[in-house]
Amino acid sequence: MRWLLLLMIAIFVMELFPAETGGEEYSQRSRNEQQDELLVQLTAMKDPLVDEFVRDWLAAFPSPSAAKLSELRVIAARINADASQAERFTVRYRRNASISSQVRPIVGFGAEEVSPSL
């Protein structure tokens, strides 16, 4: 009888204080680990353009969403197939493409933030 009462109290207390290490925290940790694995594989290619992309990606997305992790998988597959593709995904390339495709804005107005992406 005592055990049943203690068990009921323990369950009640557990319901009052839900675990902080819930699903979202675990999911984010898993995404971070997967991103790290992909970026380490890319870095192992020892290519300066790939390294530039990896630096840009980490600066823009230190803790990726599920969508950004999926995007990184696609980009990593393209880079693994052809390392020269890495340049297309760097911030420098995207900034230059953005500027050349439109009229240059007045300094300080209309400059948009560019991040590595598809």
N, C-alpha and C positions, 0 to 999 in steps of 0.2 A: 504494500500500500504506500509506503514511504517513497519507493522508487517511482511509482506512478505519479505521485505528487511532485517530486523533484523533476521528473521528465516534463510534466506539464509546465512547471515554472521555467525550465530551461527553454522550452519551445516559445513560451510567451516572451521571454527576454530576447530571444533571437529575432522575433518578429518586430520588437521595438527598435532594434538596431540592425538594419539591413547591412549586409556585407558591402563594403566600399569597393571591393575588388570584383565588381560585377562584370557583366558581359562586355560593356563598351571599353572598359580599361583593358581587358584581356584582348579584345579585338584590335585595339590600337597598338598594343605591345606586339601582337602577331604581325600586323602590317609593318611596323618599324623593323622587325627582324627580317621579314621578307624583302623589304626595300634594301636593308643592309647587305643581304646576300646578293641581290642583283647588282648593286653598285660595286661590291667587292669583285664579282666576276668581271664586270666591265673594267675596273681598275687593273686587273690582272693582264689585260691586253697591252698595257704599257704603251699607250698611244697618247700623245699630247692633246689631241682633239677630244678623245674620250675622257681624259682626265679633266679637261675644261668643262665638259658636259656634266660630269659627276659633281664637280665643285658647284656649278650653277644649280644643279638639281637639289643638292643638299642645302644650299643657301635659301632656295625658294620653298622647299618642302621638307623640312626636318622631320616632320611627323605627318605622313601622307594620309589622305582620305582613301577610301576604297577605290574611288574613281581615278585618283592620281596614281595609285599603285598599279591599277590595270593599264593606265597609260604608260607607266614606266616599263611594264612588261613588253608592251608593243615596241616601244623605243629600243629597249635592250635587244629584242629579237632582230630588229633592223640593223642595229650597230654590230651585233655578233655576225650577221651575214656580210656586212660591209662596213669596216671601221671608218671609212671616209664619210659615211652618213652622219657620224657624230656631230660634225660641224653644223649641219642643218638644225640641230636641236639646241645649240648653245644660245645664250642670251645675246652675245655679240652678233651672231648671224641674224637672229630675229630682230634685233634693234636696227641693224643696217637695212634689212629687208623692209622693215616698217617705215623707216625714214625715206628710203628710195621710192616707196610706193605712194607717198603722199607729199604734199607741200610741207616744208619744214615749218613748225609752229614758231611763234615768237618765243624767245627764250623765257622760260618760266611758265608759259601758258600752253596747255594742251599736250604736254609731254606725258605720254602714258608709260606705265610700268610694264616691263617686259619680263616674262619668266620662261624657262625652258619648257617646251611642250610640243605636241604634235602640230 
